[in-house]
């Protein structure tokens, strides 16, 4: 008795075609094209998850720098002053303070200035 493999390949094809839903043209209809597109998309999404961490960190640094320079201090000197003061807030929190709570951020800048002097 021979083994017919139609179900296995149909299931495999369906998995890729379902993942390609929303792609344009043959990339969502033709199995081979869809598989190439989906595998490339998966690879890019893996890379994108790593890049997102870099992008957010650089965004936070830009915001902190802008907030610190409003008070006459560069980013690097501000972070150095905070380290000397023993303040261990991460960049995400500092950037949120720089945008939404300018008074508290100004106090942190003054603290950093006092430790640098």
C-alpha distances in whole Angstrom, upper triangle without the diagonal:
4,7,10,13,15,17,18,19,21,22,24,25,27,28,30,31,33,35,36,37,41,41,42,41,37,37,36,34,32,29,30,34,34,32,35,37,36,36,39,40,39,41,44,44,44,47,48,48,50,53,53,55,57,58,59,61,63,64,65,67,69,70,71,73,75,76,77,79,81,83,83,81,78,75,75,78,77,74,76,79,76,75,78,79,76,74,71,69,66,66,64,67,70,69,68,72,73,72,72,75,78,80,78,77,81,81,79,80,84,82,81,84,86,84,84,88
4,6,10,12,14,15,16,18,19,20,22,24,25,27,28,30,31,33,34,38,37,39,37,34,34,33,30,29,26,27,31,30,28,31,34,33,32,36,37,36,37,41,41,41,43,45,45,47,49,50,52,54,55,56,58,60,61,62,64,66,67,69,70,72,73,75,76,78,80,80,78,75,72,72,75,74,71,73,76,74,72,76,77,74,72,68,67,64,63,62,64,67,66,66,69,70,69,70,72,75,78,76,74,78,79,76,77,81,80,78,81,83,81,81,85
4,6,9,11,11,13,15,16,17,19,20,22,23,25,26,28,29,31,35,34,36,34,31,31,30,28,26,23,24,28,27,25,28,31,29,29,32,34,32,34,37,37,37,40,42,42,44,46,47,49,51,52,53,55,57,57,59,61,62,63,65,67,68,69,71,73,74,76,77,74,71,68,68,72,71,68,70,72,70,69,72,73,70,68,64,63,60,60,58,61,63,62,62,66,67,65,66,69,71,74,72,71,74,75,72,74,77,76,74,78,80,78,78,81
4,6,8,9,10,12,13,15,16,18,19,21,22,23,25,27,28,32,31,33,31,28,28,27,24,23,20,21,25,24,23,26,28,27,27,31,32,31,33,36,36,36,39,40,40,42,45,45,47,49,50,51,53,55,56,57,59,61,62,63,65,66,68,69,71,72,75,75,73,70,67,67,71,70,67,69,72,69,68,72,72,69,67,64,62,59,59,57,59,62,61,60,64,65,64,64,67,69,72,71,69,73,74,71,72,76,75,73,76,79,77,77,81
4,6,6,7,9,10,11,12,14,16,17,19,20,22,23,25,28,28,30,28,25,25,23,21,20,17,18,22,21,19,22,25,23,23,27,28,27,29,32,32,32,35,36,37,39,41,42,44,46,46,48,50,51,52,54,56,57,58,60,61,63,64,66,67,69,71,72,69,66,63,63,67,66,63,65,68,65,64,68,69,66,64,60,59,55,55,53,56,59,57,57,60,61,60,61,64,66,69,67,66,69,70,68,69,72,71,70,73,75,73,73,77
4,6,5,6,9,10,11,12,14,16,16,18,20,21,22,26,25,27,26,22,22,21,19,17,15,17,20,19,18,21,23,22,23,26,27,26,28,31,31,32,35,36,36,39,40,41,43,45,46,47,49,51,51,53,55,56,57,59,61,62,63,65,66,68,70,71,69,66,62,63,67,65,63,65,68,65,65,68,69,66,64,60,58,55,55,52,55,58,56,56,60,60,59,59,62,65,68,66,65,68,70,67,68,72,71,69,72,75,73,73,77
4,6,5,6,9,10,10,12,15,15,16,18,20,21,25,25,27,26,23,22,20,19,18,15,18,21,19,18,21,23,21,22,25,26,25,27,30,30,30,33,34,34,37,39,39,41,44,44,45,47,49,49,51,53,54,55,57,59,60,61,63,65,66,68,69,67,64,61,61,65,63,61,63,66,63,62,66,66,64,61,58,56,53,52,50,53,56,54,54,57,58,57,57,60,62,65,64,62,66,67,65,66,70,69,67,70,73,71,71,75
4,5,5,6,9,10,11,13,14,15,17,19,20,24,24,26,25,22,21,20,19,17,14,16,19,18,16,19,21,19,19,23,24,22,25,27,27,27,30,32,32,34,36,37,39,41,41,43,45,46,47,49,51,52,53,55,57,58,59,61,62,64,66,67,64,62,58,59,62,61,58,61,63,60,60,63,64,61,59,55,53,50,50,48,51,53,52,52,55,56,55,55,58,61,63,62,60,64,65,62,64,67,66,65,68,70,68,68,72
4,5,5,6,8,10,11,12,14,16,17,18,22,21,23,22,19,18,17,16,14,11,12,16,15,13,16,18,17,17,21,22,21,23,26,26,26,29,30,31,33,35,36,38,40,40,42,44,45,46,48,50,51,52,54,55,56,58,60,61,63,65,66,63,60,57,58,61,60,57,60,63,60,59,63,64,61,59,55,53,50,49,47,50,53,51,51,55,55,54,55,58,60,63,61,60,63,65,62,63,67,66,64,67,70,68,68,71
4,5,5,6,9,10,10,12,14,15,16,20,20,22,21,18,17,15,14,13,10,13,16,14,13,17,18,17,18,21,22,21,24,26,26,27,30,30,31,34,35,36,38,40,40,41,44,45,45,47,50,50,51,54,55,56,57,59,61,62,64,65,63,61,57,58,62,60,58,60,63,60,60,63,64,61,59,55,53,50,49,47,50,52,51,50,54,55,53,54,57,59,62,61,59,63,64,62,63,66,66,64,67,70,68,68,72
4,6,5,6,9,10,10,12,14,15,19,19,22,22,19,18,16,15,15,12,14,17,14,13,17,18,16,17,20,20,19,22,24,24,24,28,28,29,31,33,33,35,38,38,39,42,43,43,45,47,48,49,51,53,54,55,57,59,60,62,63,61,58,55,56,59,58,55,58,60,57,57,61,61,58,56,52,50,47,47,44,47,50,48,48,51,52,51,51,54,57,59,58,57,60,61,59,60,64,63,61,65,67,65,65,69
4,5,5,7,9,10,11,13,15,18,18,21,20,18,16,15,14,13,10,12,14,12,10,14,15,13,13,17,17,16,19,21,21,22,25,26,26,29,30,31,33,35,36,37,39,41,41,43,45,46,47,49,51,52,53,55,57,58,60,61,59,56,52,53,57,55,53,55,58,55,55,58,59,56,54,50,49,45,45,42,45,48,46,46,50,51,49,50,53,55,58,56,55,58,60,57,58,62,61,59,62,65,63,63,67
4,5,5,6,9,10,11,13,16,15,17,17,14,13,11,10,10,6,9,11,9,8,12,13,12,13,16,17,16,19,21,21,22,25,26,27,29,30,31,34,35,35,37,39,41,41,43,45,46,47,49,51,51,53,55,56,57,60,61,59,56,53,53,57,56,53,56,58,56,56,59,60,57,55,51,49,46,45,43,46,48,46,46,50,51,49,50,53,55,58,57,55,59,60,58,59,62,62,60,63,65,64,64,67
4,5,5,6,8,10,11,14,15,17,17,15,13,11,10,11,8,12,13,10,10,14,14,12,14,17,17,17,20,21,21,22,25,26,26,29,30,30,33,35,35,36,39,40,40,42,45,45,46,48,50,50,52,54,55,56,59,60,58,55,52,53,57,55,53,56,58,55,55,59,59,56,54,50,48,45,44,42,45,47,45,45,48,49,47,48,51,53,56,55,54,57,59,56,57,61,61,59,62,64,63,63,67
4,6,5,6,9,10,14,14,17,18,16,14,12,12,13,10,12,13,10,9,13,13,10,12,15,14,14,17,19,18,19,22,23,23,26,27,27,30,32,32,33,36,37,37,39,41,42,43,45,47,48,49,51,53,54,56,57,55,52,49,50,53,52,49,52,54,52,51,55,55,53,50,47,45,42,41,38,41,44,42,42,45,46,45,45,48,51,54,52,51,54,56,53,54,58,57,56,59,61,60,60,63
4,5,5,6,9,12,12,14,15,13,10,9,10,10,7,9,10,7,6,9,9,7,9,12,12,11,14,16,16,17,20,21,21,24,25,26,28,30,30,31,34,35,35,38,40,40,41,44,45,46,47,50,51,52,54,55,53,51,47,48,52,50,48,51,53,51,50,54,55,52,50,46,44,41,40,38,41,43,41,41,45,45,44,44,48,50,53,51,50,53,55,52,53,57,56,55,57,60,59,58,62
4,5,5,6,10,10,12,12,10,9,6,7,8,7,10,10,6,7,11,10,9,11,14,13,14,17,18,18,20,22,22,23,26,27,27,30,32,31,33,36,37,36,39,41,41,42,45,46,47,48,51,52,53,55,56,55,52,49,50,53,52,50,53,55,53,52,56,57,54,52,48,46,43,41,39,42,44,42,42,46,46,44,45,48,50,53,52,51,54,56,54,54,58,58,56,59,62,60,60,64
4,5,5,9,10,13,14,13,11,8,10,12,10,13,13,9,10,13,12,10,13,15,13,14,17,18,17,19,22,22,22,25,26,26,29,31,30,31,34,36,35,37,40,40,41,43,45,45,47,49,50,51,54,55,53,51,47,49,52,50,48,51,53,51,51,55,55,52,50,46,44,41,40,37,40,42,40,39,43,44,42,42,46,48,51,50,49,52,54,51,53,56,56,54,57,60,59,59,62
4,6,9,9,13,14,13,10,9,11,12,11,13,12,8,9,11,10,7,10,12,10,10,13,14,13,15,18,18,18,22,23,22,25,27,27,28,31,32,32,34,36,37,37,40,42,42,43,46,47,48,50,52,50,47,44,45,49,47,45,48,50,48,47,51,51,49,46,43,41,37,36,34,37,39,37,37,40,41,39,40,43,45,48,47,46,49,51,48,49,53,53,51,54,57,55,55,59
4,6,6,9,11,10,7,5,8,10,9,11,10,6,8,10,7,6,10,11,9,11,14,14,14,17,19,18,20,23,23,23,26,28,27,28,31,32,32,34,37,37,38,40,42,42,44,46,47,48,51,52,50,47,44,46,49,48,46,49,51,49,49,52,53,51,48,45,42,39,37,35,38,40,38,37,41,42,40,40,44,46,49,48,46,50,52,49,50,54,54,52,55,57,56,56,59
4,6,9,11,11,9,6,9,11,12,14,13,9,11,13,11,10,13,14,12,14,17,17,16,19,21,20,21,25,25,24,27,29,28,29,32,33,32,35,37,37,38,41,42,42,44,46,47,48,51,52,51,48,45,47,50,48,47,50,52,49,50,53,53,51,49,45,43,39,38,35,38,40,38,37,41,41,39,40,43,45,49,48,46,50,51,50,50,54,54,52,55,58,57,57,60
4,6,9,11,9,7,10,13,14,16,14,11,14,15,12,11,15,15,12,15,18,17,16,19,21,19,21,24,24,23,27,28,27,28,31,32,31,33,36,35,36,39,40,40,42,44,45,46,49,50,49,46,43,45,48,47,45,49,50,48,49,52,52,51,48,45,42,39,37,34,37,39,36,36,39,39,37,38,41,43,47,46,45,48,50,48,49,52,53,51,54,56,56,55,59
4,7,8,6,5,9,11,12,13,11,8,11,12,9,9,13,12,11,13,16,15,15,18,20,19,21,24,23,23,27,28,26,28,31,31,31,33,36,35,36,39,40,40,42,45,45,46,49,50,48,46,43,45,48,47,45,48,50,48,49,53,53,51,48,45,42,39,37,35,38,40,37,37,40,40,38,39,43,44,48,47,45,48,51,49,49,53,53,51,54,57,56,55,59
4,7,6,6,9,11,13,14,11,10,13,13,10,12,15,15,13,17,19,18,18,22,22,21,24,26,26,26,29,30,28,30,33,33,32,35,38,37,38,41,42,42,44,46,47,47,50,51,50,47,45,47,50,49,47,51,53,51,51,55,55,54,51,48,45,42,40,37,40,42,39,39,43,42,40,41,45,46,50,49,47,50,53,51,51,55,55,54,56,59,58,57,61
4,5,6,7,9,12,13,10,10,13,13,11,14,17,16,16,19,21,20,21,24,25,24,27,29,29,29,32,33,32,34,37,37,36,39,41,40,41,44,45,45,47,50,50,51,54,55,53,51,48,50,53,52,51,54,56,54,55,58,59,57,54,52,49,45,43,41,44,46,43,43,46,46,44,45,48,50,54,53,51,54,56,55,55,58,59,57,59,62,62,61,64
4,5,5,5,8,9,7,7,11,11,10,12,15,15,15,18,20,20,21,24,25,25,27,30,29,30,33,34,33,35,38,38,38,41,43,42,43,46,47,47,49,52,52,53,56,57,55,52,50,51,55,54,52,55,57,56,56,59,60,58,56,52,50,46,44,42,45,47,44,44,48,48,46,47,51,52,56,55,53,56,58,56,56,60,60,58,61,64,63,62,65
4,6,6,8,8,5,4,8,8,6,9,12,12,12,14,16,16,17,20,21,21,23,26,26,26,30,31,29,32,35,35,34,37,39,39,40,43,44,44,46,49,49,50,53,54,52,49,47,48,51,50,49,52,54,52,52,56,56,55,52,49,46,43,41,39,42,44,41,41,45,45,43,44,48,49,53,52,50,53,55,53,53,57,57,55,57,61,59,59,62
4,6,8,10,8,5,9,11,9,9,13,14,13,15,18,18,18,21,22,22,24,27,27,27,30,32,30,32,35,36,35,38,40,40,41,44,45,45,47,49,50,51,54,55,53,50,48,49,53,51,49,52,55,53,53,56,57,55,52,49,46,43,41,39,42,44,41,41,45,45,43,44,47,49,53,52,50,53,55,53,54,57,57,56,58,61,60,60,63
4,6,9,8,7,10,12,11,12,15,16,16,18,20,21,21,24,26,26,27,30,30,31,34,35,34,36,39,39,39,42,44,44,45,47,49,49,51,53,54,55,58,59,57,54,51,53,56,55,53,56,58,56,56,60,61,59,56,53,50,47,45,43,46,48,45,45,49,49,47,48,51,53,56,56,54,57,59,57,57,61,61,60,62,65,64,63,67
4,6,6,6,8,10,10,12,14,15,16,18,20,21,22,24,26,26,28,30,31,31,35,36,35,37,40,40,40,43,45,45,46,49,50,50,52,54,55,56,59,60,58,55,52,53,57,56,54,57,59,57,57,61,61,59,57,54,51,48,46,44,47,49,47,47,50,50,48,50,53,55,58,57,55,59,61,58,59,62,62,61,63,66,65,64,68
4,6,5,6,9,10,10,12,14,15,16,18,20,21,22,24,25,27,29,30,30,33,35,34,36,39,40,40,42,44,44,46,48,49,50,52,54,55,56,59,60,58,55,52,53,56,55,53,56,58,56,56,60,60,58,56,52,50,47,45,43,46,48,46,46,50,50,48,50,53,55,58,57,55,58,60,58,58,62,62,60,62,65,64,63,67
4,5,5,6,9,10,11,12,14,15,17,18,20,21,23,24,26,28,29,30,33,34,34,36,38,39,39,42,43,44,45,48,49,49,51,53,54,56,58,59,57,54,51,51,55,54,52,55,57,56,55,59,60,58,55,52,50,46,45,43,46,48,46,46,50,50,48,50,53,55,58,57,55,58,60,57,58,61,61,59,62,64,63,62,66
4,5,5,6,9,10,11,12,14,16,17,18,20,21,22,24,26,27,28,31,32,31,33,36,36,37,39,41,41,43,45,46,47,49,51,51,53,55,56,54,51,48,49,53,52,50,53,55,54,53,57,58,56,53,50,48,44,43,41,44,46,43,44,48,47,46,47,51,52,56,55,52,56,58,55,55,59,59,57,59,62,61,60,64
4,5,5,6,8,10,10,12,14,15,16,18,20,20,22,25,25,26,29,30,30,31,34,35,35,37,39,39,41,43,45,45,47,49,50,51,54,55,53,50,47,48,51,50,48,51,54,52,51,55,56,54,51,48,46,42,41,39,42,44,41,42,45,45,44,45,48,50,53,52,50,53,55,53,53,57,57,55,58,60,59,59,62
4,5,5,6,8,10,10,12,14,15,17,18,19,21,23,24,25,28,29,29,31,34,34,35,37,39,39,41,43,44,45,47,49,50,51,54,55,52,49,46,47,51,50,47,50,53,51,50,54,55,53,50,47,45,41,40,38,41,43,41,42,45,45,44,45,48,50,53,52,50,53,55,53,53,57,56,54,57,60,58,58,61
4,6,5,6,9,10,11,12,14,16,17,18,20,22,22,24,27,27,27,30,32,32,33,36,37,38,39,42,43,43,46,47,48,50,52,53,51,47,44,45,49,48,46,48,51,49,49,53,54,52,49,46,44,40,39,37,41,42,40,41,44,44,43,45,48,49,53,51,49,52,54,51,52,55,55,53,55,58,57,56,60
4,6,5,6,9,10,10,12,14,15,16,18,20,20,22,25,26,25,27,30,30,30,33,35,35,37,39,40,41,43,45,45,47,50,50,48,45,42,43,47,46,44,47,49,47,47,51,52,50,47,44,42,38,36,35,38,40,37,38,42,41,40,41,45,46,50,49,46,49,51,49,49,53,53,51,53,56,55,54,58
4,5,5,6,9,10,10,12,14,15,16,19,19,20,23,25,24,26,29,30,30,32,34,35,36,38,40,40,42,44,45,47,49,50,48,45,42,42,46,45,43,46,48,46,46,49,50,48,46,42,40,36,35,33,36,38,36,36,40,40,39,40,43,45,48,47,45,48,50,48,48,52,52,50,52,55,54,53,57
4,5,5,6,9,10,11,13,14,16,17,18,20,22,24,24,26,28,29,30,32,34,34,36,38,39,40,42,44,45,47,49,49,47,44,41,41,45,44,42,44,47,45,44,48,49,47,45,41,39,36,34,33,36,38,36,37,40,41,39,41,44,45,49,47,45,48,50,47,48,51,51,49,51,54,53,52,56
4,5,5,6,9,10,11,12,14,16,16,18,21,21,21,24,26,26,27,30,31,32,34,36,37,38,40,41,42,44,46,47,45,41,38,39,43,42,40,42,45,43,43,46,47,46,43,40,38,34,33,31,35,36,34,35,39,39,37,39,42,44,47,46,43,46,48,45,46,49,49,47,49,52,51,50,53
4,5,5,6,9,10,10,12,14,15,16,19,20,20,22,24,25,25,28,29,30,31,34,35,35,37,39,40,42,44,45,43,40,37,38,41,40,38,41,43,42,41,45,46,44,41,38,36,32,31,29,32,34,32,32,36,36,35,36,39,41,44,43,41,44,46,43,43,47,47,45,47,50,49,48,52
4,5,5,6,9,10,11,13,14,15,18,19,20,21,24,25,25,27,29,30,31,33,35,36,38,39,41,42,44,45,43,40,37,37,41,40,37,40,43,40,40,44,44,42,40,36,34,31,30,28,31,33,31,32,36,36,35,36,39,41,44,42,40,44,45,42,43,47,46,44,47,50,48,48,51
4,5,5,6,9,10,11,13,14,17,18,18,20,22,23,24,27,28,29,31,32,34,35,37,38,39,41,43,44,41,38,35,35,39,38,36,38,41,39,38,42,43,41,39,36,34,30,29,28,31,33,31,32,35,35,35,36,39,41,44,42,40,43,45,42,42,46,45,43,46,48,47,46,50
4,5,5,6,9,10,10,12,15,15,15,18,20,20,21,24,25,26,28,30,31,32,34,35,36,38,40,41,39,35,32,33,37,36,34,36,39,37,37,40,41,40,37,34,32,28,27,25,29,30,28,29,33,33,32,34,36,38,41,40,37,40,42,39,40,43,43,41,43,46,45,44,47
4,5,5,6,9,10,10,13,14,15,16,19,20,20,22,24,25,26,28,30,31,32,34,36,37,39,40,38,35,32,32,36,35,33,35,38,36,35,39,40,38,35,32,30,26,25,23,27,28,26,27,31,31,30,31,34,36,39,37,35,39,40,38,38,42,41,39,42,45,43,43,46
4,5,5,7,9,10,12,14,15,16,18,20,21,22,24,25,27,28,30,31,33,34,36,38,39,40,37,34,31,32,35,34,31,34,37,35,34,38,38,36,34,31,29,25,24,23,26,28,26,27,31,31,31,32,35,36,39,37,35,39,40,37,38,41,41,38,41,44,42,42,45
4,5,5,6,9,11,11,12,15,16,17,18,20,22,23,25,26,27,29,31,32,33,35,37,38,35,32,29,29,33,32,29,32,35,33,32,36,37,35,33,30,28,24,23,22,25,27,25,26,30,30,29,31,34,35,38,36,34,37,39,36,36,40,39,37,39,42,40,39,43
4,5,5,6,9,10,10,12,14,15,16,18,20,21,22,24,25,26,28,30,31,33,35,35,33,30,27,28,31,30,28,31,33,32,31,35,36,34,32,28,26,22,21,19,23,24,22,23,27,27,26,28,31,32,35,34,31,35,36,33,34,38,37,35,38,40,39,38,42
4,6,5,7,9,10,11,13,15,16,17,19,21,22,23,25,26,28,29,31,33,34,35,33,30,26,27,31,29,27,30,32,30,29,33,34,32,29,26,24,20,19,17,21,23,21,22,25,26,25,27,29,31,34,32,30,33,35,32,33,36,36,34,36,39,37,37,41
4,5,6,7,9,11,12,13,15,16,18,19,21,22,23,25,27,28,29,32,33,34,31,28,24,25,28,27,25,27,30,28,27,31,32,30,28,24,23,19,18,17,21,22,21,22,25,25,25,27,29,31,34,32,29,32,34,31,31,35,34,32,34,37,35,35,38
4,5,5,6,9,10,11,12,14,15,17,19,20,21,23,25,26,27,29,31,31,29,26,22,23,27,26,24,26,29,27,27,30,31,30,28,25,23,19,17,16,20,21,19,21,24,24,23,26,28,29,32,31,28,31,33,30,30,33,33,31,33,36,34,34,37
4,5,5,6,9,10,10,12,14,15,17,18,20,21,23,24,26,27,29,30,28,25,22,23,26,25,23,26,28,26,26,30,30,29,26,23,21,17,15,14,17,19,17,18,21,21,21,22,25,26,29,28,25,29,30,28,28,32,31,29,32,35,33,33,37
4,6,5,6,9,10,11,12,14,16,17,18,20,21,23,24,26,28,28,26,23,20,20,24,22,20,23,25,23,23,26,27,25,23,20,18,14,12,11,15,16,15,16,20,20,20,22,24,25,28,26,24,27,28,25,26,29,29,27,29,32,30,30,34
4,6,5,6,9,10,11,12,14,15,16,19,20,21,22,25,26,27,24,21,17,18,22,21,18,21,24,22,22,25,26,25,23,20,18,14,12,12,16,17,15,17,20,20,20,22,24,25,28,26,23,26,28,25,25,28,28,26,28,31,29,29,32
4,6,5,6,9,10,11,12,14,15,17,19,20,21,23,25,26,23,20,17,19,22,21,19,22,25,23,23,27,28,26,24,21,19,15,13,12,16,16,14,16,19,18,18,20,23,23,27,25,22,25,27,25,24,28,28,26,28,31,30,29,33
4,5,5,6,9,10,11,12,14,15,17,18,20,21,23,24,22,20,16,18,21,19,17,21,23,21,21,25,25,24,21,19,16,12,10,8,12,13,11,12,15,15,15,17,19,20,24,22,19,23,24,22,22,26,26,24,26,29,28,28,31
4,5,5,6,9,10,11,12,14,15,16,18,20,22,22,20,17,13,15,18,16,14,17,19,18,18,22,22,21,18,16,14,10,7,8,11,11,10,12,15,14,15,18,19,20,23,21,18,21,23,20,20,23,23,21,23,26,25,24,28
4,5,5,6,9,10,10,12,14,15,16,19,20,21,18,15,12,13,17,16,14,17,20,19,19,22,23,23,20,18,16,13,9,10,14,13,11,14,16,15,15,18,20,20,23,22,19,21,23,20,20,23,24,21,23,26,25,24,28
4,5,5,6,9,10,11,13,14,15,17,19,20,18,16,13,15,18,16,15,19,21,19,20,24,24,24,21,19,16,13,10,9,12,12,9,11,14,12,12,15,17,17,21,20,17,20,22,19,19,23,23,21,23,26,26,25,28
4,5,5,6,9,10,11,12,14,16,17,18,16,14,11,13,16,14,13,16,18,16,17,21,21,20,17,15,12,10,6,6,9,8,5,8,11,10,10,13,15,15,18,17,14,17,19,16,16,20,20,18,20,23,23,22,26
4,5,5,6,9,10,10,12,14,16,16,14,11,8,10,13,11,10,14,15,14,15,19,19,19,16,15,13,10,7,9,11,9,7,11,12,11,12,15,16,16,19,17,14,16,18,15,15,18,19,16,18,21,21,20,23
4,6,5,6,9,10,11,13,15,15,13,11,8,11,14,13,13,16,17,17,18,21,22,22,19,19,16,14,10,11,13,11,8,12,13,10,11,15,16,15,19,18,15,16,19,17,16,19,20,18,19,23,22,21,24
4,5,5,6,9,10,11,13,14,13,12,9,13,15,13,13,16,17,16,18,21,21,21,18,18,15,13,9,10,11,9,6,8,10,7,8,11,13,12,15,15,12,14,16,15,14,17,19,17,18,22,22,21,24
4,5,5,6,8,10,11,12,10,9,7,10,11,9,9,13,13,12,15,17,17,18,15,14,12,11,8,9,10,6,5,9,9,6,9,12,12,11,14,13,9,11,14,11,10,14,15,13,15,18,18,17,20
4,5,5,6,9,10,10,8,6,5,8,10,8,10,13,13,13,16,18,18,19,17,17,15,14,11,13,13,10,9,12,12,9,11,15,15,13,16,15,12,13,15,13,11,15,16,13,14,18,18,17,19
4,6,5,6,9,10,9,8,8,12,13,11,13,16,16,16,19,21,21,22,19,20,17,16,13,14,15,11,9,12,12,8,10,13,14,12,15,15,11,12,15,14,12,15,17,15,16,20,20,19,21
4,6,5,7,9,9,9,9,12,13,10,12,15,15,14,17,19,18,20,17,18,15,15,12,13,13,9,8,10,9,5,8,11,11,8,11,11,8,8,12,11,9,12,14,13,14,17,18,18,20
4,5,5,7,5,6,6,10,9,7,9,12,11,12,15,16,16,18,15,17,15,15,13,15,14,10,10,13,11,8,11,14,13,10,12,12,8,8,11,9,7,10,12,10,10,14,15,14,16
4,5,5,5,5,7,11,10,9,12,14,14,15,18,19,19,21,19,20,18,18,16,18,17,14,13,16,14,11,13,16,16,13,14,15,12,11,14,13,10,12,15,13,12,16,17,15,17
4,6,7,9,11,14,13,12,15,17,16,17,20,21,20,22,20,22,20,20,17,19,18,14,14,15,13,10,12,14,14,10,12,14,11,9,13,13,10,12,15,14,13,17,18,17,18
4,6,9,11,14,12,10,14,15,14,14,18,18,18,20,18,20,19,20,18,19,18,15,15,16,14,11,14,16,14,11,11,12,10,7,10,10,7,8,12,11,10,13,15,14,15
4,7,10,12,10,10,13,14,13,15,18,18,18,21,19,21,20,21,19,21,20,17,17,19,17,14,17,19,18,14,15,16,13,11,13,13,9,10,13,11,9,13,15,13,14
4,7,8,6,6,10,11,10,12,15,15,15,18,17,18,18,18,16,19,18,15,15,18,16,13,16,19,18,15,16,16,12,11,13,11,8,10,12,9,8,12,13,11,12
4,6,5,6,9,10,11,12,14,15,16,18,17,18,17,17,15,17,18,14,14,17,16,14,16,20,19,16,18,17,14,13,15,13,10,13,14,11,11,14,14,12,14
4,6,5,6,9,10,11,12,14,15,16,15,15,14,13,11,14,15,11,11,15,14,12,15,18,18,16,18,17,13,13,15,12,10,13,14,11,12,15,15,13,16
4,5,5,6,9,10,11,12,14,15,14,15,15,14,12,16,17,13,14,18,17,15,18,21,21,19,20,19,15,16,17,14,12,15,15,11,12,15,14,12,15
4,6,5,6,9,10,10,12,14,14,15,15,16,14,18,18,14,16,19,18,16,19,22,21,18,19,18,15,14,15,12,10,12,12,8,8,12,10,8,11
4,5,5,6,9,10,11,12,11,13,12,13,12,15,14,11,13,16,14,12,16,18,17,15,16,14,11,11,12,9,7,9,9,6,7,11,10,9,12
4,5,5,6,9,10,11,9,10,10,10,9,13,13,10,12,15,14,13,17,19,18,17,18,15,12,13,14,10,9,12,11,8,10,13,11,10,14
4,5,5,6,9,10,10,11,12,13,13,17,16,14,16,19,18,17,20,22,21,20,20,18,15,16,15,12,11,13,11,8,10,11,9,8,12
4,5,5,6,9,9,11,12,14,14,17,16,14,16,19,17,16,20,21,19,18,18,16,13,13,12,9,8,9,7,4,6,8,6,6,9
4,5,5,6,5,8,9,11,11,15,13,11,14,16,14,14,18,19,17,16,16,14,11,12,11,8,8,10,7,5,9,10,8,9,12
4,5,5,6,7,9,11,12,16,15,13,16,18,17,17,21,22,21,20,20,17,15,16,15,11,12,13,11,8,11,12,9,10,14
4,5,8,10,13,15,16,19,18,16,19,21,19,20,23,25,22,21,21,18,17,17,15,12,12,13,10,8,10,10,6,8,11
4,6,9,11,14,16,19,17,15,18,20,17,18,22,23,20,19,18,15,14,15,12,10,11,11,7,7,10,9,6,9,12
4,6,9,12,15,17,16,14,18,19,18,19,22,23,21,20,20,16,16,17,14,11,13,14,10,10,13,13,10,12,15
4,6,9,12,14,12,11,14,16,14,15,19,19,17,17,17,13,12,14,12,9,11,13,9,9,13,13,11,13,16
4,6,9,12,10,10,14,15,14,16,19,19,18,18,18,15,14,16,15,11,14,16,13,12,16,17,14,16,20
4,7,8,6,7,10,11,10,12,15,16,14,15,16,13,11,15,14,10,13,15,13,13,16,18,16,18,21
4,6,6,6,9,10,11,12,15,16,15,17,18,15,13,16,16,13,15,18,16,15,18,20,18,19,23
4,5,5,6,8,10,10,12,14,14,15,17,15,12,15,16,13,14,17,17,15,18,20,19,19,23
4,6,5,6,9,10,11,12,13,15,17,15,13,16,17,15,16,20,19,18,21,23,22,23,26
4,5,5,6,9,10,10,11,12,14,12,10,14,14,12,14,17,16,16,19,21,21,22,25
4,5,5,6,9,10,10,10,12,10,8,11,12,9,11,14,14,13,16,18,18,18,22
4,5,5,6,9,10,10,13,12,9,12,14,12,13,16,17,15,18,21,20,21,24
4,5,5,6,7,9,12,11,9,13,14,13,14,17,18,18,20,22,23,23,26
4,5,5,5,6,9,7,6,9,11,10,11,14,15,15,17,19,20,21,23
4,6,6,5,9,8,6,8,11,10,10,13,15,14,16,19,19,20,22
4,6,6,10,10,9,11,14,13,14,17,18,18,20,22,23,24,26
4,6,9,9,9,12,14,14,15,18,19,19,21,23,24,25,27
4,6,6,6,9,10,11,13,15,16,17,19,20,22,23,25
4,6,5,6,9,10,10,12,14,15,16,18,20,21,22
4,5,5,6,9,10,11,13,14,15,17,19,20,21
4,5,5,6,9,10,11,12,14,15,17,19,20
4,5,5,6,9,10,11,12,14,15,17,19
4,5,5,6,9,10,10,12,14,15,17
4,5,5,6,9,10,11,12,14,15
4,5,5,6,9,10,11,12,14
4,5,5,6,9,10,11,12
4,5,5,6,9,10,11
4,5,5,6,9,10
4,5,5,6,9
4,5,5,6
4,5,5
4,6
4
